[in-house]
C-alpha cells in the first residue's frame, strides 16, 4: 500500500534536508518525505564556503574551522588574502545535516531507504523503495548529477592528521599550493589547520580522468616531507569527485496532466563550474524554492545565472585547451583581487569592478577563442530547439 504525500525529496544531502527543514518551519507544511539510504554520519565530509559574519555565526554548530586569512602558492610566489568581512569556513556535513534533521516534525519526515523506481502518472509519481512505496504530487531529486563524459572533474583524497610539532600559521588556510606534480592535470594541495596540531590536507586534481588513490596519497606524503611536517596520527581519510561540467536535464513543467519531477542542488547546476563550490548556491536556491512552495509555486529556481555559467564554461574551456596556463590563471586571479573581492568572486557575487580586474589580468587570446566557441555552441543549441 502506498503512502500519499505532497512532496517527496530524493536524497538527504545539503539540498534535500535543507529544503525539508525549511518546509517543516512553515505555518502549514506540506506532507513531505525525504528518502535517503545512508545516515549523515556515514556520509560525513568537509564542506567549504565563504560567509559573512552573520551566516558564519548561524553555521557555528557545524563549523570545524574558520579563517580570515588564506593563501595561494606557486613555484615562484605566494598570494595572501585577508578579510574583515568574510570568513572561510570548513563545515562538517554530518553536523549540518543532523541539525537539519533535528528540525523536522510532522508532516515532514526523513526515512532511511533506497529508491528503486520513479514512475510518473497523471496526477502523481509512484516511488518504489526497498521498504515501501509513496505517491507524490511533486518530486525533488537531489541525487548526484550525471557528469559529462569528457567534462572536468575536481577529484581529491584527503587526510585529517595530528602533527608531531605545532603547525606554522594555524590561522592561515592554504587554498591552493601548486608546488606539486602537474603531469596529470591542474594539481594542488589544499591544507586547513583546525588547531596547532590538527590539519586537513587534500591532494586535489582538476582534470577529466580520476587517478588511483595511491597517487593522491603519495602527493600528500611528498608535500608533508617538503614542508617538514611529521605525522603523529592519521585520524581519517576522505575522498570525493566534484563535477565541474554536468549534464542538466531539461526543466520539467507543472501541468494538470503531469506531476512535477525536478532536480535540485548539484544535479540542477548548483556547482560552480570554475571552482567546484556549491554550498551557497544550493542554500540560495533552496531558500527561494521553499518560499515559492509556500505560495503554491513548485518550480525550481535556477541556482547559478546563465551569465555566470557561461563565464565559467569559458574558463573551463581554457583549462582544457591550454593546460600549460592553468596554474597561472588562478594565481593571476588571486593577484588581481583583494580578500573581500576574491570572496565575492568565489561566491558568485562579484561586482562589475571585480570582473574587470579579473578580465584585465587574464591572457586575452585563449579566452577570446573560447568565448567565440561558447557563443557558437549556444547559437547551435538555440537553432536545434527552434
Secondary structure, DSSP 8 states (H G I E B T S, - for coil): -EEEEEEEEE--SHHHHHHHHHHHTSTT---EEEEESS-TTTT--EEEEEEEHHHHHHTGGGEEEEESEEEEE-SS-EEEEE-SSEEEEEEEHHHHHHHHHHT--TTEEEEE--EEEEEE-SS-EEEEESS-EEEEEEEEE-S--EE-TT--EEEEEEEEEEESS--TTTTEEEEEE--S--TTSEEEEEEEESSSSEEEEEEEEEESS---HHHHHHHHHHHHHHTT--EEEEEEEEEEEEESSEE--------SSS-EEEE-GGGGT-S-TTT---HHHHHHHHHHHHHHHHTT------SS-HHHHHHHHHHHHHHHH-GGGHHHHHHHHHHHS-HHHHHHHHHT---HHHHHHHHHHS-HHHHHHHHHHHHHHHHHHHHHH-
